[in-house]
Amino acid sequence: MNSSDLDYILANIPSSDVNVYDSSAEKSIMGNYVRAAKDLGLPHRLKKNHHGKRFVRLEREDGTLLGNIAPALLPTCNTETRAICNSKIRTTNILEAKGVRVPRSRVIAEGEEELALTTCFEQADEVAVKAHSMSLGRGIHLNVTPDSFIEEFRACIALQKSRKHAPQAIVQEMVKGFEMRVTVIEGAVDNVLVRIPAYVTGDGTSTIRELIGTKNDARAKCGYFGNKPIKIEGNVEAYTRARGIDLESSPTRGQHVLLSAISNAAYGGETAIVSDVVSEAVKEEALRSVAAIPGLTTAGVDVMASSFEEEDPVILEVNAFPHAQLSVYPYFGESTDPISRYLKAILVRDSIMNGGQGDARNIVTLGETISIVERYMRFYELRDSLQLAAA
């Protein structure tokens, strides 16, 4: 993402009004599942596994187990499917085989970085270096140049070794454009949001450093974004230093200054709901990527595009455990609640799998049930077509 992408996004998002959530905003994904279950009247219990991590036990009306929402595993996803999605290498290979467009990539092991330096930049000035099995922006180094490649590759390897992961990284082409997150709930696109890295907007007098402070003061008043300030360290420091951005300079009024390449909200990023303005191609390619992975029906799909009207999007990543609270608490745009829709879908699924003996407890209307079943049918038809095309 570059400055022109930032200008395009801010000029074209449906709403530029900043949402401010009160202190009751639930920041964690598990807390949001508890909130949704309470709102729906779905019996549940918050428990801890043998590692001490919380999970939500969902129950039928008779007290039997409906499913467990674990920290990184949904009841509609098995452990093998999760393992596929956790490995960027396996995911890329599967998507390529099914005709889904993904960035050109190669896997580089520890100790091969010197040799890789001579080949990775033959067709590119910048690359991305990514940990092969991490999420939430950890282990991602974007806009890596030949001068910084060795240092950033080794930092990526060191992080993985510290987490007991295999010491290897994916070196990937830097796809031009910006990143969007498409949330797919049980075979249907629920919403699309654009992820915006940290930035400030000039007022004609304040320095960039002062603008960051002002923006952080405003974020601090928000119940959801308050603990996610822009920090002048890490990726922000590296990004501004590499581009010669002087934090003591004063941008002109209305000038947007990009401060990072990483769009996660935890790093000071913002989000905007854009479901109604993106092309059908973006939604369809995200849905195809979920259908391509065996056993997957719900996911968060990261997509790169050059505009909201993109007709040839690139799939960056498929997350088997989408952090769907992002669209519950967007920075810009109207909130949506995919978590409640997921719970309704698994109630319908449970009822069908149990020969009509499942229990919806008046939570799901007849119209919603019919719509959910129709979406499942269309999704599995899509999955079958991808299987046949790859055969």
Secondary structure, 3 states (H helix, E strand, C coil): CCHHHHHHHHHHCCCCCECCCCCCCCCCHHHHHHHHHHHHCCCEEEEECCCCCEEEEEECCCCCEEEEEECCECCCCCHHHHHHHHCHHHHHHHHHHCCCCCCCEEEEECCCHHHHHHHHCCCCCCEEEEECCCCCCCCEEEEECCCCHHHHHHHHHHHHHHCCCCCEEEEEECCCCEEEEEEEECCEEEEEEEEECCEEECCCCCCHHHHHHHHHHHHCCCCCCCCCCCCCCHHHHHHHHHCCCCCCCCCCCCCEEECCCCCCHHHCCEEEECCCCCCHHHHHHHHHHHHHCCCCCCEEEEEEECCCCCCCCEEEEEECCCCCHHHHCCCECCCCCHHHHHHHHHHHHHHHHCCCCCCCCCCCCHHHHHHHHHHHHHHHHHHHHHHHHHC
